[in-house]
Amino acid sequence: MPPLPPPIRGKSDAWKELAPETAEKAIETVKNTLPFLTAGTPIVHRAPHGAHVDVPVMYLGFAIDRFHYNPETGNPLPKGLPGAYSGEIDPAEVKDKAGEILGELRVLGAAEFREPENCWVVPVAWRSFIVLHVRVSADGKELVPDYALTEEVRRHGI
C-alpha cells in the first residue's frame, strides 16, 4: 500500500522551540510529499519585455509553490529568475513537461526558518537549481500551502 500523504497545517499551531531534529523532520516531510506533487496549469504573465511562465506545484488541491519554466529549453529556471520569452507558449505542452520535471526533483538536506510565518522552508532542487521552497510547520509535520498562489490558481480556474 502506498504511503499516506503528510497533512496540511491547520489555522493554529503552537510555536515550539526550534531544534535540528524538527528541521530534519521538516525535510523528511517534504521527501514524503514528493510523490504526491502534481503540476497545475501554467500561469503565463505577459509584460512589455516578454512573457514568463510559472507552473504551480499542487498538493491535495493546494498550491505549495511555483517554479519558473523556460519554454525554449523545456527546463525549469532557478528560483528568482522568471525569464522573459516572446514566442508562443503552449500550456498543455508546459504542463506535460512540468510533470516530468516533478519526477526529477530532490529535497536538499537543510532547512531555513521564517519567523513571520512560523515555518521551516525546505529547498527542493532540479539538477543543480533550487526550484521550489516548500514551507513546513514549525514542528516539522505539516505542509503550509501558499494560500495566495492557491487563490490565484482558483481565480483563474486553473
C-alpha positions in Angstrom: 0.0 0.0 0.0 1.4 3.5 -0.9 2.3 5.8 2.0 -0.3 8.3 3.2 0.5 11.9 2.2 1.5 14.2 5.0 -1.3 16.5 6.3 -1.7 20.2 5.6 -1.3 22.6 8.5 -4.5 23.9 10.1 -5.1 27.5 11.2 -3.5 27.3 14.7 -0.2 25.8 15.5 1.7 26.3 18.8 5.2 27.7 18.4 7.8 25.2 19.6 11.5 25.7 20.4 13.5 25.1 17.3 15.9 22.2 17.1 17.9 20.4 14.5 15.5 17.4 15.0 12.5 19.5 13.9 14.3 20.7 10.8 15.2 17.1 10.0 11.5 16.2 10.5 10.5 19.0 8.1 13.0 17.8 5.5 11.6 14.2 5.8 8.1 15.5 5.5 8.9 17.2 2.2 10.7 14.0 1.0 7.5 12.1 1.8 5.4 14.7 -0.1 7.3 14.5 -3.5 5.4 11.5 -4.9 2.1 13.4 -4.3 3.0 16.6 -6.1 1.3 17.5 -9.4 1.8 20.2 -11.9 -1.0 22.8 -12.1 -1.9 24.5 -15.3 0.8 27.0 -16.2 0.3 30.7 -15.4 1.6 33.0 -18.2 2.4 36.5 -17.1 2.7 38.9 -20.0 4.7 42.2 -19.8 6.2 44.6 -22.3 9.6 42.8 -22.1 8.0 39.4 -22.8 6.1 36.7 -21.0 7.2 34.5 -18.2 5.8 31.1 -17.3 5.1 29.9 -13.7 4.0 26.3 -13.0 2.0 26.0 -9.8 3.0 22.9 -7.8 -0.1 21.4 -6.3 -0.6 19.1 -3.3 -4.1 17.9 -2.3 -5.8 20.8 -4.0 -3.4 23.4 -2.6 -0.5 25.2 -4.3 2.6 24.8 -2.3 4.9 26.8 -4.5 5.6 27.6 -8.2 8.6 27.0 -10.4 9.7 29.2 -13.3 9.7 27.5 -16.6 11.8 28.1 -19.7 9.6 27.2 -22.8 12.6 27.5 -25.1 14.6 24.7 -23.3 11.7 22.8 -21.6 13.5 23.1 -18.3 12.8 24.9 -15.0 14.7 28.0 -14.1 16.4 28.7 -10.8 14.3 30.3 -8.1 14.4 34.0 -8.5 14.8 34.0 -12.3 11.3 34.2 -14.0 12.7 34.7 -17.5 11.1 36.5 -20.5 10.0 35.0 -23.7 8.4 36.4 -26.9 7.4 33.2 -28.7 4.2 31.2 -28.4 3.6 29.2 -25.2 1.6 26.0 -25.3 0.2 25.5 -21.8 -0.6 21.8 -22.4 3.0 21.1 -23.5 4.3 23.0 -20.5 2.1 21.0 -18.1 3.2 17.7 -19.6 6.9 18.7 -19.3 6.3 20.0 -15.8 5.0 16.6 -14.8 8.3 15.1 -15.9 10.3 17.7 -14.1 8.4 16.9 -10.8 9.6 13.4 -11.1 13.2 14.6 -11.1 13.1 16.7 -8.0 15.1 16.1 -4.9 14.9 17.6 -1.4 18.1 19.2 -0.2 19.3 18.2 3.3 18.8 21.6 5.1 16.1 24.0 6.0 15.7 27.6 7.0 13.2 29.1 9.4 11.0 32.0 8.7 9.8 33.6 11.9 7.0 35.8 10.5 5.3 32.7 9.0 6.5 30.4 11.9 7.6 27.7 9.5 10.5 25.8 8.0 11.4 26.4 4.4 12.9 23.3 2.7 14.6 23.8 -0.7 13.9 21.4 -3.5 16.2 21.1 -6.4 16.0 20.0 -10.0 19.6 19.0 -11.0 21.8 21.9 -9.7 19.0 24.5 -9.5 16.9 25.2 -6.4 13.4 25.5 -8.0 11.0 25.3 -5.0 10.8 26.4 -1.4 8.3 24.1 0.4 7.0 25.5 3.7 6.5 23.1 6.7 5.0 23.8 10.1 7.4 24.6 13.0 7.0 21.1 14.4 8.1 19.7 11.0 4.9 17.6 10.5 2.6 19.5 8.2 2.9 21.4 4.9 2.0 25.0 4.8 0.3 25.9 1.5 1.0 29.1 -0.5 -2.5 30.5 0.1 -2.0 33.5 -2.2 -0.9 31.2 -5.1 -3.8 28.8 -4.3 -6.2 31.7 -4.7 -4.6 32.8 -7.9 -4.9 29.2 -9.3 -8.6 29.1 -8.3 -9.3 32.6 -9.6 -8.0 31.7 -13.0 -9.9 28.4 -12.9 -6.7 26.6 -13.4 
